[in-house]
Amino acid sequence: MDTILDILDELKPGVDWRGRTDLVDGRELDSLTIISLIAELEDAFDVVVPAVEIVPENFNSLEGIWALVRRLREQGL
């Protein structure tokens, strides 16, 4: 999860990533930032994020992003 925090801090510094559950809904993560985040996650964790997984529930919180990465790794994607 620390790697994800580092990526998020690089993309958009100064946000309380740990305490938020509305990153998409509260517009901390916009579409361009999510695209950049996905590219970084794919590189860092050697996964592929399918388009069907690009939904607010997977990106509204640090825990949601981490759960997505873990699920993709378990599925071998």
C-alpha positions as CSV (number, residue, x, y, z in Angstrom):
1,M,0.0,0.0,0.0
2,D,3.0,2.3,0.6
3,T,3.8,2.1,-3.1
4,I,0.3,3.3,-4.0
5,L,0.6,6.2,-1.5
6,D,3.9,7.2,-3.1
7,I,2.3,7.1,-6.6
8,L,-0.7,9.2,-5.4
9,D,1.6,11.7,-3.6
10,E,3.6,12.1,-6.9
11,L,0.5,12.6,-9.0
12,K,-1.2,15.0,-6.6
13,P,0.7,16.1,-3.5
14,G,-0.9,17.4,-0.3
15,V,-4.0,15.2,-0.2
16,D,-4.9,13.1,2.9
17,W,-5.0,9.8,0.9
18,R,-5.5,7.7,4.0
19,G,-8.5,9.5,5.4
20,R,-10.6,9.9,2.3
21,T,-13.3,7.7,0.9
22,D,-14.5,10.1,-1.7
23,L,-11.5,10.6,-3.9
24,V,-13.5,10.3,-7.1
25,D,-16.8,11.6,-5.8
26,G,-15.0,14.6,-4.2
27,R,-13.0,15.2,-7.4
28,E,-9.6,14.7,-5.9
29,L,-9.0,12.2,-8.6
30,D,-10.2,13.4,-12.0
31,S,-10.2,11.3,-15.2
32,L,-6.7,12.4,-16.3
33,T,-5.3,11.6,-12.9
34,I,-7.0,8.2,-12.8
35,I,-5.5,7.4,-16.2
36,S,-2.0,8.4,-14.9
37,L,-2.6,6.4,-11.7
38,I,-3.6,3.3,-13.7
39,A,-0.5,3.5,-15.8
40,E,1.7,3.8,-12.7
41,L,-0.2,0.9,-11.0
42,E,0.3,-1.3,-14.0
43,D,4.0,-0.6,-14.1
44,A,4.6,-0.9,-10.3
45,F,2.5,-4.0,-9.8
46,D,2.8,-5.7,-13.2
47,V,-1.0,-5.8,-13.6
48,V,-3.4,-4.7,-16.3
49,V,-6.4,-2.8,-15.2
50,P,-9.4,-3.7,-17.5
51,A,-11.8,-0.9,-18.5
52,V,-14.6,-2.6,-16.6
53,E,-12.6,-2.0,-13.3
54,I,-12.4,1.8,-13.9
55,V,-15.3,2.6,-11.6
56,P,-15.5,5.0,-8.7
57,E,-15.8,2.2,-6.1
58,N,-12.3,1.0,-7.0
59,F,-10.7,4.5,-6.8
60,N,-12.7,6.4,-4.1
61,S,-10.2,5.3,-1.4
62,L,-6.7,4.1,-0.8
63,E,-8.1,0.8,0.5
64,G,-10.3,0.5,-2.7
65,I,-7.2,1.0,-4.9
66,W,-5.2,-1.5,-2.9
67,A,-8.1,-4.0,-3.0
68,L,-8.2,-3.6,-6.8
69,V,-4.5,-4.2,-7.2
70,R,-4.6,-7.3,-4.9
71,R,-7.6,-8.7,-6.8
72,L,-5.9,-8.2,-10.2
73,R,-2.7,-9.8,-8.9
74,E,-4.6,-12.8,-7.6
75,Q,-6.3,-13.2,-11.0
76,G,-3.0,-12.9,-12.8
77,L,-4.1,-9.8,-14.8
